[in-house]
Amino acid sequence: MAGWVLKAKSQSPDSSRTARSLDGVLQDYAYRAIRPPKTGVVYEAEPPPDLPGIKLAAMRLRSGSLKRKGVKSFFEFEIPVGVVEQPYVERLVLVYQNLGNWSSSYYNLQGYSFITPVLGLLAYDAINLSAKNLSELNINATGQPIFIRFSNVQAVQGGFTPRCVWFDLDGLPQFTNLVSSDNVCSTFSQGHFCIAVNSSAFPPPSGQPPLPPSFTPSKKSNSRTWKIVGGVVGGFVGLVLLILLLVWALRKRQSEKIAKMEQQSETGEALRMATVGTSRAPVAMGTRTPPVLENEYVP
């Protein structure tokens, strides 16, 4: 099953052909197979020569029969009772498509990989089986949904959730959950369907180194950032505290020096106090040895 996924990436469609134009081509080839036309018979058709591997089939039905009975099994599709078409036609043709290896060539999901081929279920007016490029009828399930039971499903790694994908006629995708663990999807309308998972569920091809993971913020990187910020802030606060400590030490040393000088001055020799007029003032003590002239002359 993995082979069709890899081959889908190695093939490329005609550059002038889109998914919508492909539907027109496949409708033409499906109508060619309805020979002779019988109601309720499945006609398997040959695909275009330049699109090998595509499976194609058609079934011609009465509108009333489709609504009353449904179609129990149309390949992977299970069509319940109550399905109606708009605009109303007397007879219609259901066209089945299995794009196989060409699935990812005509339908692309950014960031996702198909694990099944793209399957198509389209309805057309059956009034002229030679007509080409017909417009699709809008079929709608008014009661139970249409079920798609995928059989060819590629295995994926654990932890990845497969999603049902519905492509409308404009190629716009819509994701829904599988309705059961048996790879079953559901729809209420026509279109193209597949199951896809996130592309990271598949390892790169052998010989090709894995792509480096893109950077995304994580708890670990956030923790490292906060550690750096905390270190810078803590260093700045520590520097400020160190400066304040040095200033305090210098001031304390200066205060101690001044206090010591004051203490020394207080414990020095006290001067005598004497009364001078009406006030008292300190006076120096007399010298112990009076001065003597060097050459004392005595007449």
C-alpha positions as a Python dict, from the first residue, in 0.01 Angstrom:
ca = {
    (1, 'M'): (0, 0, 0),
    (2, 'A'): (288, 238, 69),
    (3, 'G'): (389, 206, -295),
    (4, 'W'): (100, 411, -428),
    (5, 'V'): (187, 697, -192),
    (6, 'L'): (546, 716, -311),
    (7, 'K'): (452, 681, -678),
    (8, 'A'): (198, 959, -647),
    (9, 'K'): (481, 1200, -576),
    (10, 'S'): (682, 1083, -876),
    (11, 'Q'): (406, 1138, -1134),
    (12, 'S'): (271, 1467, -1254),
    (13, 'P'): (-52, 1538, -1440),
    (14, 'D'): (-91, 1724, -1765),
    (15, 'S'): (-6, 2084, -1682),
    (16, 'S'): (-326, 2200, -1854),
    (17, 'R'): (-549, 1960, -1659),
    (18, 'T'): (-696, 2046, -1320),
    (19, 'A'): (-904, 1840, -1081),
    (20, 'R'): (-1223, 1990, -1225),
    (21, 'S'): (-1123, 1921, -1584),
    (22, 'L'): (-1021, 1568, -1478),
    (23, 'D'): (-1378, 1509, -1358),
    (24, 'G'): (-1504, 1602, -1704),
    (25, 'V'): (-1262, 1365, -1876),
    (26, 'L'): (-1346, 1077, -1643),
    (27, 'Q'): (-1720, 1137, -1690),
    (28, 'D'): (-1673, 1097, -2065),
    (29, 'Y'): (-1479, 770, -2027),
    (30, 'A'): (-1728, 636, -1771),
    (31, 'Y'): (-2023, 703, -2004),
    (32, 'R'): (-1849, 517, -2287),
    (33, 'A'): (-1860, 199, -2077),
    (34, 'I'): (-2240, 198, -2036),
    (35, 'R'): (-2304, -36, -2329),
    (36, 'P'): (-2576, -158, -2347),
    (37, 'P'): (-2741, 68, -2090),
    (38, 'K'): (-2905, -125, -1807),
    (39, 'T'): (-3039, 3, -1477),
    (40, 'G'): (-2860, -101, -1159),
    (41, 'V'): (-2560, -256, -1336),
    (42, 'V'): (-2204, -154, -1249),
    (43, 'Y'): (-1994, -81, -1560),
    (44, 'E'): (-1620, -70, -1505),
    (45, 'A'): (-1451, 170, -1746),
    (46, 'E'): (-1102, 212, -1885),
    (47, 'P'): (-924, 533, -1776),
    (48, 'P'): (-755, 769, -2022),
    (49, 'P'): (-430, 624, -2162),
    (50, 'D'): (-221, 898, -1999),
    (51, 'L'): (-368, 822, -1655),
    (52, 'P'): (-287, 456, -1589),
    (53, 'G'): (-383, 321, -1249),
    (54, 'I'): (-708, 516, -1209),
    (55, 'K'): (-1012, 298, -1140),
    (56, 'L'): (-1334, 414, -1300),
    (57, 'A'): (-1692, 281, -1296),
    (58, 'A'): (-2049, 394, -1362),
    (59, 'M'): (-2398, 288, -1251),
    (60, 'R'): (-2725, 398, -1413),
    (61, 'L'): (-3021, 436, -1174),
    (62, 'R'): (-3374, 568, -1158),
    (63, 'S'): (-3408, 862, -921),
    (64, 'G'): (-3706, 708, -741),
    (65, 'S'): (-3525, 377, -695),
    (66, 'L'): (-3219, 552, -552),
    (67, 'K'): (-3434, 738, -300),
    (68, 'R'): (-3639, 433, -193),
    (69, 'K'): (-3369, 163, -193),
    (70, 'G'): (-3031, 333, -193),
    (71, 'V'): (-2723, 136, -303),
    (72, 'K'): (-2595, -115, -52),
    (73, 'S'): (-2244, -136, -200),
    (74, 'F'): (-2093, 76, -476),
    (75, 'F'): (-1727, -14, -424),
    (76, 'E'): (-1627, 169, -100),
    (77, 'F'): (-1950, 373, -92),
    (78, 'E'): (-2262, 268, 99),
    (79, 'I'): (-2557, 484, -9),
    (80, 'P'): (-2861, 477, 225),
    (81, 'V'): (-3226, 534, 142),
    (82, 'G'): (-3343, 893, 123),
    (83, 'V'): (-3078, 1025, -117),
    (84, 'V'): (-3217, 1284, -358),
    (85, 'E'): (-3063, 1483, -641),
    (86, 'Q'): (-3098, 1847, -742),
    (87, 'P'): (-3213, 1937, -996),
    (88, 'Y'): (-3446, 1642, -1032),
    (89, 'V'): (-3387, 1405, -1324),
    (90, 'E'): (-3567, 1084, -1417),
    (91, 'R'): (-3247, 882, -1445),
    (92, 'L'): (-2897, 952, -1324),
    (93, 'V'): (-2551, 799, -1347),
    (94, 'L'): (-2327, 758, -1044),
    (95, 'V'): (-1959, 779, -1142),
    (96, 'Y'): (-1701, 617, -915),
    (97, 'Q'): (-1338, 734, -916),
    (98, 'N'): (-1031, 588, -747),
    (99, 'L'): (-740, 815, -834),
    (100, 'G'): (-482, 575, -693),
    (101, 'N'): (-128, 695, -766),
    (102, 'W'): (-261, 1024, -900),
    (103, 'S'): (-432, 1130, -576),
    (104, 'S'): (-173, 1379, -452),
    (105, 'S'): (-115, 1507, -807),
    (106, 'Y'): (-464, 1652, -833),
    (107, 'Y'): (-543, 1706, -465),
    (108, 'N'): (-289, 1853, -226),
    (109, 'L'): (-309, 1919, 147),
    (110, 'Q'): (-35, 2142, 287),
    (111, 'G'): (121, 1968, 587),
    (112, 'Y'): (-75, 1645, 539),
    (113, 'S'): (-16, 1315, 359),
    (114, 'F'): (-278, 1082, 217),
    (115, 'I'): (-289, 734, 367),
    (116, 'T'): (-564, 628, 124),
    (117, 'P'): (-628, 700, -243),
    (118, 'V'): (-870, 981, -319),
    (119, 'L'): (-1214, 836, -399),
    (120, 'G'): (-1476, 1024, -596),
    (121, 'L'): (-1855, 990, -607),
    (122, 'L'): (-2028, 1215, -860),
    (123, 'A'): (-2377, 1212, -1015),
    (124, 'Y'): (-2479, 1316, -1368),
    (125, 'D'): (-2795, 1327, -1576),
    (126, 'A'): (-2841, 1003, -1773),
    (127, 'I'): (-3066, 1139, -2046),
    (128, 'N'): (-2781, 1140, -2300),
    (129, 'L'): (-2506, 881, -2252),
    (130, 'S'): (-2302, 1036, -2532),
    (131, 'A'): (-2282, 1375, -2364),
    (132, 'K'): (-1948, 1521, -2254),
    (133, 'N'): (-1847, 1780, -1997),
    (134, 'L'): (-2174, 1748, -1809),
    (135, 'S'): (-2241, 1946, -1493),
    (136, 'E'): (-2269, 1743, -1175),
    (137, 'L'): (-2597, 1694, -997),
    (138, 'N'): (-2614, 1781, -628),
    (139, 'I'): (-2697, 1463, -437),
    (140, 'N'): (-2794, 1494, -72),
    (141, 'A'): (-2859, 1232, 194),
    (142, 'T'): (-3172, 1343, 379),
    (143, 'G'): (-3159, 1074, 648),
    (144, 'Q'): (-2857, 859, 725),
    (145, 'P'): (-2523, 973, 579),
    (146, 'I'): (-2336, 807, 296),
    (147, 'F'): (-2056, 592, 437),
    (148, 'I'): (-1714, 545, 277),
    (149, 'R'): (-1540, 228, 395),
    (150, 'F'): (-1175, 264, 299),
    (151, 'S'): (-993, -64, 243),
    (152, 'N'): (-644, 37, 125),
    (153, 'V'): (-509, 228, 425),
    (154, 'Q'): (-141, 288, 488),
    (155, 'A'): (-21, 225, 843),
    (156, 'V'): (106, 527, 1037),
    (157, 'Q'): (308, 575, 1353),
    (158, 'G'): (132, 577, 1687),
    (159, 'G'): (21, 909, 1827),
    (160, 'F'): (-104, 1047, 1494),
    (161, 'T'): (-479, 1076, 1442),
    (162, 'P'): (-613, 1003, 1092),
    (163, 'R'): (-871, 1253, 965),
    (164, 'C'): (-1140, 1220, 702),
    (165, 'V'): (-1106, 1477, 425),
    (166, 'W'): (-1387, 1583, 193),
    (167, 'F'): (-1307, 1792, -115),
    (168, 'D'): (-1604, 1979, -256),
    (169, 'L'): (-1643, 2043, -629),
    (170, 'D'): (-1419, 2349, -599),
    (171, 'G'): (-1142, 2143, -440),
    (172, 'L'): (-1179, 2301, -97),
    (173, 'P'): (-1103, 2053, 184),
    (174, 'Q'): (-1305, 1996, 497),
    (175, 'F'): (-1178, 1778, 784),
    (176, 'T'): (-1396, 1550, 994),
    (177, 'N'): (-1333, 1265, 1236),
    (178, 'L'): (-1359, 901, 1140),
    (179, 'V'): (-1695, 755, 1240),
    (180, 'S'): (-1538, 422, 1342),
    (181, 'S'): (-1200, 261, 1397),
    (182, 'D'): (-1248, 60, 1074),
    (183, 'N'): (-1142, 356, 859),
    (184, 'V'): (-1497, 467, 783),
    (185, 'C'): (-1588, 823, 687),
    (186, 'S'): (-1929, 975, 622),
    (187, 'T'): (-2076, 1245, 402),
    (188, 'F'): (-2413, 1393, 310),
    (189, 'S'): (-2308, 1506, -36),
    (190, 'Q'): (-2102, 1412, -341),
    (191, 'G'): (-1735, 1497, -387),
    (192, 'H'): (-1392, 1344, -335),
    (193, 'F'): (-1282, 1173, -15),
    (194, 'C'): (-969, 1037, 151),
    (195, 'I'): (-802, 983, 488),
    (196, 'A'): (-495, 1192, 573),
    (197, 'V'): (-256, 1244, 862),
    (198, 'N'): (2, 1505, 955),
    (199, 'S'): (305, 1474, 726),
    (200, 'S'): (541, 1428, 1023),
    (201, 'A'): (390, 1082, 1072),
    (202, 'F'): (603, 958, 783),
    (203, 'P'): (985, 931, 795),
    (204, 'P'): (1181, 1091, 508),
    (205, 'P'): (1279, 865, 214),
    (206, 'S'): (1590, 651, 265),
    (207, 'G'): (1911, 838, 185),
    (208, 'Q'): (1751, 1174, 255),
    (209, 'P'): (1845, 1328, 590),
    (210, 'P'): (1554, 1435, 806),
    (211, 'L'): (1460, 1798, 790),
    (212, 'P'): (1572, 2002, 1090),
    (213, 'P'): (1283, 2085, 1318),
    (214, 'S'): (1157, 2438, 1296),
    (215, 'F'): (1207, 2647, 1606),
    (216, 'T'): (904, 2675, 1824),
    (217, 'P'): (902, 2828, 2170),
    (218, 'S'): (901, 2562, 2439),
    (219, 'K'): (898, 2545, 2815),
    (220, 'K'): (1267, 2454, 2813),
    (221, 'S'): (1369, 2756, 2605),
    (222, 'N'): (1146, 2983, 2813),
    (223, 'S'): (1308, 2850, 3131),
    (224, 'R'): (1653, 2914, 2988),
    (225, 'T'): (1554, 3269, 2893),
    (226, 'W'): (1425, 3342, 3241),
    (227, 'K'): (1745, 3204, 3390),
    (228, 'I'): (1951, 3444, 3178),
    (229, 'V'): (1730, 3740, 3267),
    (230, 'G'): (1739, 3644, 3634),
    (231, 'G'): (2119, 3617, 3625),
    (232, 'V'): (2157, 3964, 3472),
    (233, 'V'): (1916, 4123, 3720),
    (234, 'G'): (2078, 3940, 4011),
    (235, 'G'): (2425, 4053, 3903),
    (236, 'F'): (2312, 4415, 3881),
    (237, 'V'): (2151, 4401, 4225),
    (238, 'G'): (2466, 4242, 4368),
    (239, 'L'): (2684, 4517, 4219),
    (240, 'V'): (2464, 4789, 4372),
    (241, 'L'): (2479, 4618, 4712),
    (242, 'L'): (2859, 4592, 4687),
    (243, 'I'): (2892, 4964, 4612),
    (244, 'L'): (2664, 5052, 4905),
    (245, 'L'): (2870, 4825, 5131),
    (246, 'L'): (3195, 4997, 5028),
    (247, 'V'): (3046, 5344, 5088),
    (248, 'W'): (2922, 5234, 5429),
    (249, 'A'): (3265, 5089, 5519),
    (250, 'L'): (3446, 5411, 5417),
    (251, 'R'): (3205, 5625, 5618),
    (252, 'K'): (3237, 5399, 5918),
    (253, 'R'): (3615, 5410, 5899),
    (254, 'Q'): (3611, 5790, 5877),
    (255, 'S'): (3370, 5812, 6173),
    (256, 'E'): (3594, 5584, 6381),
    (257, 'K'): (3898, 5797, 6296),
    (258, 'I'): (3723, 6116, 6404),
    (259, 'A'): (3599, 5952, 6724),
    (260, 'K'): (3953, 5836, 6804),
    (261, 'M'): (4092, 6185, 6753),
    (262, 'E'): (3826, 6331, 6980),
    (263, 'Q'): (3903, 6070, 7244),
    (264, 'Q'): (4274, 6151, 7232),
    (265, 'S'): (4203, 6520, 7267),
    (266, 'E'): (3985, 6458, 7570),
    (267, 'T'): (4251, 6246, 7748),
    (268, 'G'): (4540, 6498, 7694),
    (269, 'E'): (4696, 6720, 7966),
    (270, 'A'): (4443, 6970, 8098),
    (271, 'L'): (4528, 7338, 8104),
    (272, 'R'): (4504, 7545, 8423),
    (273, 'M'): (4220, 7785, 8451),
    (274, 'A'): (4281, 8139, 8576),
    (275, 'T'): (4055, 8432, 8645),
    (276, 'V'): (4113, 8715, 8413),
    (277, 'G'): (3892, 9004, 8502),
    (278, 'T'): (3544, 8868, 8532),
    (279, 'S'): (3602, 8551, 8327),
    (280, 'R'): (3805, 8235, 8349),
    (281, 'A'): (4045, 8124, 8077),
    (282, 'P'): (4301, 7843, 8037),
    (283, 'V'): (4664, 7941, 8095),
    (284, 'A'): (4984, 7752, 8027),
    (285, 'M'): (5192, 7625, 8313),
    (286, 'G'): (5522, 7786, 8383),
    (287, 'T'): (5838, 7621, 8253),
    (288, 'R'): (6032, 7399, 8492),
    (289, 'T'): (6373, 7542, 8397),
    (290, 'P'): (6390, 7916, 8368),
    (291, 'P'): (6592, 8048, 8079),
    (292, 'V'): (6962, 8131, 8149),
    (293, 'L'): (7168, 8375, 7949),
    (294, 'E'): (7471, 8221, 7778),
    (295, 'N'): (7703, 8499, 7882),
    (296, 'E'): (7570, 8626, 8202),
    (297, 'Y'): (7750, 8946, 8292),
    (298, 'V'): (7778, 9036, 8654),
    (299, 'P'): (7916, 9382, 8711),
}
